[in-house]
Amino acid sequence: MKHFLIDSYIDSKLDIPNTISTGLRQLFDVNDISDLSENDKNRIRSLLKGLYTTTSGTDYSNVNKEYALYYLPVNLYKIWRPLMDLLLTDSLPIKCSILELGAGPGSATFGLLEFYKYLAIDNPVTVFSLHITLIERDMGFIGVFNSLYDGYVDSLPDNLCVDICCVHDDAYSFTTLHESGKYQLVIESNMLNQNEYIDADKIFSFTEGLKKSLSRHSSVILIEPAKKESGIFLKRIKKAMQVAGLACYSPCSCVNTECGQFASARVDISGVSIYSELVDSGIISRPQAHHSFEYAIFRNDGLKKYSFEGTGTELQNLANRIGEVIKVKAFILTIGNETEDSFSLKLCDGSLNGSNEVWLSVPKKSLVEKEINCLTIGRGGIIDAKNVVITGPRNLQCTQITKLRIMM
């Protein structure tokens, strides 16, 4: 399947679709965020600051529109990373039955639709068909989604057929009590974390329900905030998934179910116009160029993005080997410290315990592909490096004879 447009857009400073931006503004009866009254700006700012100040379930009943205004634009394209992972192994069905849990105002839903929209444009003789079931316990979010979708649906190409059913229900009860073997793709975004109404004691029954909801050769995508507390919760889910017999497809397939590594991907949100309007209007006081998140994909057929299992031993006990030149094959957990001349890769070969970290400093002049940077690699690639030197208990450095191969 061709995916030229997605390849060219995935690391660009993408804006969200104009129809959705317009729909978000219309929720507040304005043509531009600057048209809001000062009282409304102050009210929205105060409501957004009040979200997630505790680690208990969040009540969205009075903040549906405000949540959508800020969180939908920054979250929309996060799902492109896991979808691309599936696309690279031809594991994204042309005709797909999809279940989304905790859909909210449609952040991941619209991201999914945009992904398939560009696939449909790149493959004009192929008819794509999506049957999407959205589970959401807050009727206010369902109303916001329907309002935004009404203005968006006409932008879809003729060879992309979409049928959406919104179900007012709790995600846990739906997955544990409803029919089995129906969905080829299950998605959740920002629902399985300490700020939502997910009982940690019910994780194993919840994942069993997820497993039963899948048809053969199907996938589950989990997307959560890149925060330490959320990462701990996500790792519990990973363990429960593996107990249920679901294998981690990407971003890494480490067999260590007790892995304490923290890893993240990110999307560039600097091109999102409505986000800039929120900044210019003072509603957002600390603007960011990127939005970070964690994700994981699980399969019920054992398929993995890479054959590497993550069971190496080279990254253990580097403190006793400083100065040694080694070769290493490892997963890329995250990328940081980017400058004009270099960036660093956080690596794990499956041998690190607890929160131990190992970073490899990469000079950009050593790269064959000059466009590789903090965004293009994302999380979940694999690096095969020869002749790197151990410079500290947590640090590796490239040399003039280092050979790097990065698989994204």
Wavefront OBJ file of the C-alpha trace (Angstrom):
o trace
v 0.000 0.000 0.000
v 1.363 3.407 -0.938
v 1.839 5.945 1.843
v 3.857 8.768 0.293
v 1.748 11.561 1.809
v 1.959 10.179 5.337
v 5.723 9.711 4.984
v 6.058 13.359 3.976
v 3.661 14.708 6.619
v 4.367 12.632 9.731
v 7.347 14.731 10.842
v 6.108 18.037 9.462
v 4.662 20.917 11.420
v 1.135 19.805 10.596
v -1.908 21.871 11.408
v -5.107 20.076 12.312
v -7.836 20.057 9.621
v -9.424 23.449 9.127
v -12.911 21.965 9.522
v -12.017 20.810 13.043
v -10.371 24.121 13.988
v -13.504 25.910 12.806
v -15.692 23.481 14.724
v -13.735 24.037 17.940
v -14.115 27.794 17.658
v -17.822 27.429 16.918
v -18.248 25.582 20.215
v -17.613 29.011 21.764
v -19.450 30.993 19.047
v -16.333 32.821 17.841
v -14.386 32.976 14.580
v -11.055 33.375 16.358
v -9.944 32.663 19.925
v -9.014 36.331 20.265
v -12.743 37.134 19.896
v -13.482 35.540 23.275
v -14.281 37.967 26.072
v -11.685 38.444 28.797
v -14.035 36.720 31.236
v -14.267 33.681 28.963
v -10.490 33.587 28.467
v -9.940 33.717 32.225
v -12.589 31.051 32.812
v -11.096 28.680 30.225
v -7.592 29.270 31.565
v -8.748 28.505 35.102
v -10.604 25.329 34.083
v -7.621 23.971 32.156
v -5.255 24.670 35.058
v -7.605 22.780 37.362
v -7.448 19.562 35.350
v -5.166 16.749 36.559
v -4.077 18.519 39.733
v -4.772 15.302 41.657
v -4.181 11.624 40.905
v -7.834 10.624 41.072
v -10.571 10.230 38.496
v -11.277 13.427 36.562
v -14.817 14.787 36.192
v -15.199 16.233 32.688
v -18.913 17.021 32.922
v -18.418 20.783 33.064
v -15.291 21.099 30.906
v -16.100 19.144 27.730
v -15.707 22.071 25.342
v -12.704 23.544 27.134
v -10.937 20.179 27.206
v -11.575 19.717 23.479
v -10.305 23.206 22.674
v -6.873 22.515 24.173
v -6.339 18.753 24.241
v -7.834 17.688 20.908
v -5.399 19.746 18.766
v -2.274 18.612 20.639
v -3.355 14.960 20.792
v -4.754 14.475 17.285
v -1.623 13.256 15.476
v -0.198 11.064 18.248
v -1.935 8.007 16.849
v -0.007 8.338 13.580
v 3.097 6.826 15.239
v 1.527 3.471 16.166
v -0.514 3.383 12.962
v 2.693 3.804 10.962
v 4.255 0.944 12.930
v 1.405 -1.315 11.816
v 1.494 -0.017 8.260
v 5.175 -0.914 7.904
v 4.333 -4.630 8.212
v 1.086 -4.410 6.199
v -0.862 -4.980 9.412
v -3.352 -2.140 8.992
v -6.522 -3.505 7.320
v -8.071 -1.754 4.329
v -11.465 -2.742 5.688
v -11.284 -2.408 9.431
v -13.639 -2.815 12.363
v -12.393 -0.512 15.123
v -13.233 -0.115 18.801
v -12.118 3.055 20.557
v -12.356 3.134 24.344
v -12.782 6.442 26.142
v -13.040 8.396 22.898
v -13.535 11.801 24.570
v -14.155 14.548 21.995
v -12.527 12.468 19.233
v -8.816 13.324 19.439
v -7.579 9.873 18.381
v -10.646 9.302 16.190
v -9.913 12.266 13.965
v -6.209 11.355 13.896
v -7.145 7.873 12.686
v -9.484 9.286 10.048
v -6.808 11.694 8.793
v -4.334 8.804 8.502
v -6.765 6.734 6.455
v -7.738 9.823 4.445
v -4.184 10.209 3.188
v -3.932 6.474 2.524
v -7.093 6.753 0.419
v -5.702 9.729 -1.505
v -2.442 7.867 -2.190
v -4.332 4.721 -3.272
v -7.254 6.104 -5.298
v -8.380 2.769 -6.812
v -8.596 1.112 -3.381
v -11.838 1.393 -1.398
v -11.162 1.781 2.312
v -13.909 0.976 4.775
v -13.940 1.776 8.497
v -16.598 0.700 10.963
v -15.799 2.546 14.208
v -17.468 1.989 17.580
v -16.741 4.812 20.037
v -17.219 4.122 23.750
v -17.541 7.206 25.945
v -19.122 7.518 29.407
v -19.552 11.307 29.226
v -22.466 12.439 27.078
v -20.951 15.919 26.813
v -17.956 14.523 24.918
v -20.243 12.571 22.594
v -22.054 15.807 21.808
v -18.783 17.631 21.101
v -17.591 14.811 18.829
v -20.840 14.733 16.841
v -20.692 18.505 16.368
v -17.099 18.395 15.097
v -17.691 15.325 12.913
v -20.690 16.915 11.180
v -18.401 19.667 9.899
v -15.540 17.290 9.072
v -17.075 14.284 7.317
v -17.478 15.948 3.906
v -13.686 16.379 3.686
v -13.167 12.607 3.384
v -12.404 11.230 -0.105
v -14.995 9.140 -1.928
v -12.932 5.933 -1.603
v -12.964 6.129 2.204
v -16.244 4.845 3.628
v -16.757 5.548 7.330
v -19.501 4.308 9.642
v -19.345 5.557 13.240
v -21.458 4.378 16.164
v -21.222 6.275 19.476
v -22.030 4.207 22.563
v -22.667 5.834 25.926
v -20.983 3.316 28.215
v -18.043 2.689 30.506
v -15.007 1.179 28.761
v -14.505 -1.492 31.417
v -18.087 -2.734 31.368
v -18.216 -2.680 27.568
v -15.109 -4.806 27.115
v -16.008 -7.287 29.828
v -19.722 -7.687 29.097
v -20.173 -7.307 25.343
v -19.682 -9.513 22.303
v -16.357 -11.150 21.507
v -14.169 -11.531 18.445
v -15.480 -8.530 16.556
v -12.720 -5.918 16.230
v -9.515 -5.854 14.191
v -8.206 -2.801 15.997
v -8.822 -1.544 19.540
v -7.607 1.949 20.495
v -7.381 3.867 23.733
v -5.799 7.252 24.267
v -5.305 8.998 27.629
v -7.708 6.628 29.396
v -5.504 4.107 31.225
v -3.739 6.331 33.714
v -3.947 7.598 37.287
v -6.244 10.502 36.327
v -9.078 8.317 35.055
v -11.633 5.954 36.596
v -9.715 2.731 35.971
v -9.466 0.454 38.987
v -5.945 -0.980 39.160
v -7.409 -4.144 40.730
v -9.441 -4.729 37.571
v -6.598 -4.416 35.072
v -6.310 -8.154 34.469
v -10.046 -8.629 33.850
v -10.005 -5.528 31.647
v -7.182 -6.909 29.484
v -8.953 -10.273 29.261
v -11.949 -8.361 27.926
v -9.740 -6.608 25.383
v -8.388 -9.942 24.210
v -11.890 -11.371 23.767
v -13.008 -8.352 21.751
v -10.400 -9.005 19.047
v -10.904 -10.973 15.875
v -8.001 -13.009 14.451
v -4.724 -11.209 13.608
v -5.710 -8.020 15.390
v -4.088 -5.174 17.300
v -4.521 -3.071 20.444
v -3.038 0.447 20.554
v -2.435 2.128 23.915
v -1.427 5.829 24.056
v -0.707 7.583 27.343
v 0.999 10.779 28.598
v 4.804 10.674 28.845
v 4.842 11.170 32.595
v 6.472 8.980 35.203
v 3.206 8.167 36.987
v 1.423 7.320 33.721
v 4.388 5.236 32.599
v 4.159 3.106 35.724
v 0.460 2.487 35.046
v 1.145 1.657 31.402
v 3.772 -0.888 32.411
v 1.190 -2.606 34.621
v -1.080 -2.804 31.613
v 1.767 -4.274 29.550
v 2.301 -7.019 32.096
v -1.424 -7.779 32.183
v -1.507 -7.888 28.381
v 1.306 -10.414 28.310
v -0.414 -12.531 30.981
v -3.520 -12.470 28.767
v -1.441 -13.808 25.883
v -1.078 -10.605 23.888
v 2.441 -9.939 22.577
v 4.021 -6.480 22.391
v 4.372 -5.672 18.676
v 6.029 -2.275 19.135
v 7.726 -0.019 20.045
v 9.836 -2.674 21.744
v 9.354 -6.367 22.345
v 11.483 -6.790 25.426
v 10.624 -10.007 27.268
v 11.227 -8.365 30.650
v 7.693 -7.864 32.028
v 9.083 -5.964 35.024
v 10.897 -3.400 32.846
v 11.214 -0.060 34.600
v 12.414 1.925 31.608
v 10.676 5.212 30.803
v 10.416 5.976 27.105
v 8.522 8.472 24.990
v 7.734 9.656 21.489
v 6.628 13.125 20.480
v 4.826 15.113 17.820
v 5.513 18.639 16.619
v 2.599 20.927 17.542
v 4.247 24.208 16.577
v 2.219 24.338 13.358
v -1.191 23.959 15.012
v -2.856 27.321 14.418
v -5.550 27.101 17.085
v -2.886 26.237 19.660
v -1.037 29.406 18.653
v -4.282 31.359 19.093
v -4.606 29.968 22.624
v -1.047 31.091 23.357
v -1.549 34.548 21.835
v -4.755 35.006 23.854
v -2.996 34.141 27.107
v -5.061 31.002 27.738
v -1.874 28.928 27.482
v 0.937 30.573 29.429
v 3.699 28.021 28.808
v 3.689 27.121 25.114
v 5.515 24.036 23.915
v 6.789 23.105 20.470
v 6.296 19.364 20.997
v 3.849 17.071 22.747
v 5.307 13.910 24.286
v 3.560 10.587 24.861
v 4.094 6.885 25.360
v 2.513 4.191 23.253
v 2.453 0.428 22.902
v 0.902 -1.940 20.366
v -0.134 -5.486 21.228
v -1.087 -8.324 18.875
v -3.007 -11.527 19.424
v -1.027 -13.443 16.806
v 2.534 -12.920 18.091
v 3.551 -10.620 15.234
v 6.246 -8.068 16.080
v 7.542 -5.031 14.235
v 11.127 -6.290 14.577
v 12.454 -9.803 15.087
v 14.916 -8.564 17.737
v 13.677 -9.730 21.127
v 15.615 -7.295 23.277
v 17.651 -9.864 25.164
v 21.165 -8.493 24.746
v 23.699 -8.074 27.535
v 26.059 -5.332 26.357
v 24.437 -2.484 28.288
v 24.790 -4.092 31.702
v 27.416 -2.869 34.186
v 29.052 -0.253 31.956
v 30.728 1.299 34.999
v 33.263 -1.537 35.082
v 34.094 -1.217 31.382
v 34.793 2.495 30.826
v 37.072 3.004 27.835
v 36.083 -0.263 26.195
v 34.934 -0.209 22.548
v 31.841 -2.339 21.965
v 29.095 -3.144 19.494
v 25.483 -2.998 20.561
v 22.039 -3.689 19.123
v 19.231 -2.104 21.102
v 15.821 -0.498 21.062
v 15.652 3.295 20.916
v 13.549 4.319 23.906
v 13.610 8.043 23.345
v 15.690 10.833 21.870
v 16.872 14.060 23.436
v 19.583 16.653 23.942
v 19.394 17.732 20.303
v 21.765 20.509 19.266
v 22.878 21.770 15.889
v 25.641 19.162 15.844
v 24.370 16.123 17.762
v 21.615 14.344 19.653
v 21.418 11.495 22.145
v 19.579 8.188 21.982
v 18.315 6.432 25.083
v 18.883 2.700 24.526
v 17.850 -0.623 26.040
v 18.868 -4.103 24.897
v 16.643 -5.874 27.407
v 19.338 -6.192 30.058
v 18.714 -3.034 32.088
v 16.916 -3.344 35.395
v 14.882 -0.781 37.282
v 15.357 2.757 36.037
v 18.939 2.336 34.783
v 19.563 4.478 31.703
v 22.107 4.309 28.899
v 22.531 7.137 26.385
v 24.459 7.157 23.112
v 25.667 10.546 21.834
v 25.399 10.741 18.038
v 27.131 13.480 15.988
v 24.939 14.437 13.041
v 27.927 14.514 10.692
v 28.209 10.736 11.088
v 24.727 10.141 9.642
v 24.114 9.155 6.058
v 20.521 10.433 6.301
v 20.969 14.021 7.430
v 17.256 14.471 8.193
v 17.286 11.955 11.041
v 16.572 13.902 14.239
v 14.523 13.861 17.412
v 11.253 13.627 15.496
v 11.983 11.365 12.552
v 13.222 8.424 14.603
v 10.477 8.613 17.194
v 10.297 5.876 19.772
v 10.628 2.196 18.953
v 13.352 2.079 16.320
v 16.344 -0.210 16.590
v 19.982 0.802 16.386
v 22.813 -1.480 15.359
v 26.088 0.206 16.337
v 29.659 -0.978 15.984
v 32.743 0.612 17.547
v 31.151 2.843 20.156
v 33.162 3.679 23.265
v 31.941 3.461 26.856
v 32.594 6.883 28.395
v 30.714 6.507 31.657
v 28.421 4.223 33.652
v 25.455 5.451 31.610
v 27.083 6.856 28.492
v 28.300 5.716 25.086
v 30.026 7.863 22.487
v 30.483 7.487 18.741
v 34.044 7.490 17.387
v 35.479 8.195 13.950
v 35.208 4.495 13.099
v 31.698 4.001 14.494
v 29.208 2.409 12.110
v 25.535 3.082 12.780
v 22.430 1.523 11.315
v 19.127 2.953 12.514
v 15.919 1.116 11.656
v 12.818 3.230 12.147
l 1 2 3 4 5 6 7 8 9 10 11 12 13 14 15 16 17 18 19 20 21 22 23 24 25 26 27 28 29 30 31 32 33 34 35 36 37 38 39 40 41 42 43 44 45 46 47 48 49 50 51 52 53 54 55 56 57 58 59 60 61 62 63 64 65 66 67 68 69 70 71 72 73 74 75 76 77 78 79 80 81 82 83 84 85 86 87 88 89 90 91 92 93 94 95 96 97 98 99 100 101 102 103 104 105 106 107 108 109 110 111 112 113 114 115 116 117 118 119 120 121 122 123 124 125 126 127 128 129 130 131 132 133 134 135 136 137 138 139 140 141 142 143 144 145 146 147 148 149 150 151 152 153 154 155 156 157 158 159 160 161 162 163 164 165 166 167 168 169 170 171 172 173 174 175 176 177 178 179 180 181 182 183 184 185 186 187 188 189 190 191 192 193 194 195 196 197 198 199 200 201 202 203 204 205 206 207 208 209 210 211 212 213 214 215 216 217 218 219 220 221 222 223 224 225 226 227 228 229 230 231 232 233 234 235 236 237 238 239 240 241 242 243 244 245 246 247 248 249 250 251 252 253 254 255 256 257 258 259 260 261 262 263 264 265 266 267 268 269 270 271 272 273 274 275 276 277 278 279 280 281 282 283 284 285 286 287 288 289 290 291 292 293 294 295 296 297 298 299 300 301 302 303 304 305 306 307 308 309 310 311 312 313 314 315 316 317 318 319 320 321 322 323 324 325 326 327 328 329 330 331 332 333 334 335 336 337 338 339 340 341 342 343 344 345 346 347 348 349 350 351 352 353 354 355 356 357 358 359 360 361 362 363 364 365 366 367 368 369 370 371 372 373 374 375 376 377 378 379 380 381 382 383 384 385 386 387 388 389 390 391 392 393 394 395 396 397 398 399 400 401 402 403 404 405 406 407 408
